Structures are given as C-alpha cells and as structure tokens.
Amino acid sequence: MIRKMLFVLVAVLLFSLLPGCAELAKAAPVSIVTATDLHFAGRGAYTYTGTYRQDSETNGSGKQMQYLDDILDAFIDQMLAEKPDYILLTGDLTFIGAKASHEALAQRLSDLTDAGLQVLVVPGNHDICSGTYILPEGEPVEAPSITPEQFREIYAEFGYSSGISYDEHSLSYVYDTGKGSWIFMLDTNFKYGSNLGQLNDDTMAWLKSQLKRCKRAGAYPLLAGHHNLLVHNERFKTGFVLGNSEEILPLAQQYGGDLYLSGHLHTQHIARENAFTDIAGGSFAVYPHRYGRLTVTGSQWSYEAQTTDVSGYAKAVGKKDPNLLHYEDFGYEFFYNCFFDQAMENLSGQIGDEDILFRLCDLSAKANVHYFGGTPSAIDRSNELLLHEYAEGTFWGNYLESILAAKDSIRCESGD
C-alpha cells in the first residue's frame, strides 16, 4: 500500500512538472472588454464649435467629439458595473496625439484601475505623431506631442508596468492572465506618424520567442493591435492591413493563435481566413459607440459587440442636455447627416433629378449607419436599384456596393 501511494505521489509530481501542465490546470474563463479608436481629446483640449465643427460633420468619419467626454464616462460606469477581468484599448486612444489628450485620458482610465480593473493599452497611428494640435475654441492650435517613452510613462499602470515581457524595439508587450491565456498587445505602427502598419524584424523575432514561451507554458495566445491582420473590405487594404500580415498569420497559428483584435477601420466587422478570426471593433468615437465583450476559456472563446448606454447614464447622473437624454435618436441623426452630406457632395454633380439624388443619399446614409455598427442586414434597401442605375462604377457607388455586400459582425465564437 505504501509503495502504491509513493508511486501515485511521484506520478502526480512528475505530471505537474511537465511543460504547460500547471498552466493548463489553471485554465479558467477570462472576461475581456475590448474597445478601439476612442479618439479622445478632452474638454480642456477640444471645443467642438466653429467652422472646424462644420467641416468635420460634412467631411469627417462621423466622430461624435461634442459629447465624447460624456460617452466615455458612460462606458466607464458600465465597466465599473460589469467588472470584466481586462479592458483592452487597441489604439488611436487620442484624437491627434496631443500630450494634453493622453494625460486627460489616463486620468479618466485611472477610475477603472482604482476600482481594481486591469486596463491594457497599445498605441495607434494617431497617438504618437508630430504636428499635433488642440482645439480649445474650435480652431486648431499647435500643441506638444509625445514620444514613445512618454507614452510608456503616461500609460504605466495600463499595461506598461505589469507585463511579463516587453519588446525593446516597439511598445509591444505580453500580459499573463494567470488563467491559461496570454494577451499579446502589439504595437503595429510601422513608423510613428504614418498610417502604415507593420511589425519590424526585431519585433517579429521578439513575437516568435514569446509565442514559443506561451506554447511551452500551455497557454492560449490572444493577439491584439491597431492595424488589421486580415482584409475586412477589399477597398481598404493599403494602410489598413499589416504590411507583413502574411508572415504574422502563420506564425500566430503555428503557436496556437486563432484570434486577433484590431481597429483602425472604424467599422464593426469580423473577417475569417483558414480558421483564423480578426475582429475589427467599431470606433468608440462613432455611433453606436461599440465595445466588445469577449470570454476566453483555454483556447475557446466567444465574442459579442455591445452598445454604450449613453442616455441611461445621462438619466442616472441627472444630465439636463436633451441630446444626451435621448442619445439614441441624436447619435443616429448626427451620423446619418454626416454621411448624407458626403453622399450629396459626391453624387450631386452627376445626378440632376433631385428626388433620385435625395433617395440615393438617404440609402447611403442608412447604409453607413448600419455598416459601421456591424448590422448591414438592417439596411433599408428600397432604393438599391437606383444605385445600380445612377451610381454604378463611380467611387461612391463602388463603396456602397461593398457595404451592401457585407454580413453582420456582431457576434462569433471559436470553431464557427
């Protein structure tokens, strides 16, 4: 009996020492919230008034800068209530990289860390760049930017002081959840101040070494970064998809990765290729202000996009502004008008019939609202035939065709 007990004890001891066994035994559900492209400026640095506001609403990407402080407050309140294990912010944290905006955002995020929530950030192409400015009274004024070193200092408590490995050649790092999964926060900027994304050779070598280490530990590698790893729209590849994605993708899969969280496009969209999934989150600065709720258990995961409840927050804290109290209507109308005006600008020179022009602009606006929100199946397609008749082959017509061909991208899970 004693010899049998000793054999069992030795067997258990040997099993626990095998690579990965201890970590696999710890695999447990990890709750993650992911948001991207906050484009936060802060009230002290930005006043959404004057001619700049008019130009932004007509020609911009629909960023809701006027109420972005309130929308961020609503999100923070929701996170304090939901209490996810991790909150990942995958780049373009600020409007244009001004130091004042970074410091203001870090101060707001500290409400989450003070409550015991772990926030992990990584820079996007808008975060570290030259020629930054603020808009204290609605018009651009030059402002100090930040260096990569300052980015690391400002966001020290948001991933840059508690990772298990940091790349010396970028702002990439790895965070161990302690529950059988590692989070790889990748700095995908090829050159700060440029839209292009690519991991340099040194960072690729670091990534490979850390993926090997992750596999030896028996952990699942969850990858996240700003630029896309897969193509989400054939019209948006250069400047959006990582320049060396064909090297990164097989490397990730070789070591057990099958999921990447990105942003940059501003559209809520899910792309899949050879059992690999790239979830591009919708811009948090854009209606309907999406964030993702992800659960990872070992190598299994499930994802669902959520909407920030702005009006619920406004009512709860006693806001008086009717736009905030009825934000669902206001936010929709703002975004609709932004793309209606852009369609009018693009189509008015080639369509003389005012009724047809209006109907095509209406189709365009509604299509963009739902495409950016990840629900293209909800687009009102009653005027789609007019698109083929009057705008087919044009830049705007081709863009709308790509939207109308898209599928809903609100939820997915591993193995789909």
Phi, psi and omega in degrees: 000317180296318180297322180294318179296320179296321179297315180298317181298316179295319181297316179297319180296315179296319180298321182290339181270348178296144182303128174090341186296317181297317182291319180298324179295335182272354185307124182211160181301134175242122179265125185231136169249134179236135177221155184213161175053056177292325181050043184285139178244316183094139185299329180289342184248352189211127173236119188274075181221180172074194184295331180298322178298314181298316179296320181295318182291329182277319189246353185277189182261020175083018179297133180266074185286330184301322184242018185296327176299316180292321180295320177295320177299320179296318179297314180299318177300318179295322179292321178296330178279319183282326179054059174290160178293322182219148173236114182258128177244110192261058167092168191050053179294328185241165183298310180212018172089011180295141181301320180299324180290318178299315182293322179294319180293316180301322178296319179292320181292337180296339174299328179284314180291328177297333179270006177091008179269141181264118177256133177239127182238161174210148184282154171248187184289346179266359192264328180231098185205162179269166177068034179283162179208164173238170180228071185295333179229028175093352179237145185299135175227131181304143181214156180296141173263190178232159176264167175303322179296320178292325176301314180298323180289314182298322184254031183304316184277001182247047175116335187269015176223003185223014177281171179261349176200140179233135177284131181286344188250007177200186177259031177275150177202169179237139179236128179268119181286341183077006181235029176091011177218146176245140179256120179262106177267107189257127173278104188266008181288119177292320177208127182298133183097357179246154177282342187289143178239136178187142174271127180288170186301319180295318179292324176298319179295318177297316180300315180298317181296322181285327175294321176299315180298319179297317180294319178299328179281355180074023184258160179267130180269115175259119183259142179214143177192180185276305182286161184279151176261329176245163178282126178259335178207125184303338180278349183231080180244300179296126182088350180245310180276138180304135184299330178245039179300329181292344175267322185289318185300306179295330178295314178299315182292326179302327183252024170094005179277139176219011182216136177224134179253126184225189179206233170073317182287332186077352179261142175282109185209144180243124178243142181226142179206121177050053177068013176249141183238132173242115178260109176269113181285148174293149179299130179296336182279355186244136175306135009266026173059064184283153162218160182253145175247116186239135174241125180242125176231106187063236178260008179259142182210157174218146186225143173211131178283143180236166179243135177291128183272085184288312183294323177298318177296314183301318179292320183295326183260004175080030176295149181253343184295119181298332178295324178282321181292334178236051190292329180304317179287315183295313182298318178297313182297319179299311182292319177303311182297323180302312183275337171297314180296321179294320177295319179300318180295324183278331188254341187298330182285346184241355179233113184274334181285116186296323180294315179294319178301314179299316183294324177288322176294323177295316177301315181298313182297314180294322179297317180293320178305311185280329178294313179295330180275355178086014183233057181299339178295342181271001182294135173285110186258019184297338180252018184296325180298327178296327179299314181294327184281323189247341185230004181298134179089347177278165178303311183292322179296317179295322178297315179295323178301319181294326178292314183292340179272352184285159177252160178300144183224053183264325184213153174193169178210164180298142179088356178299000000 
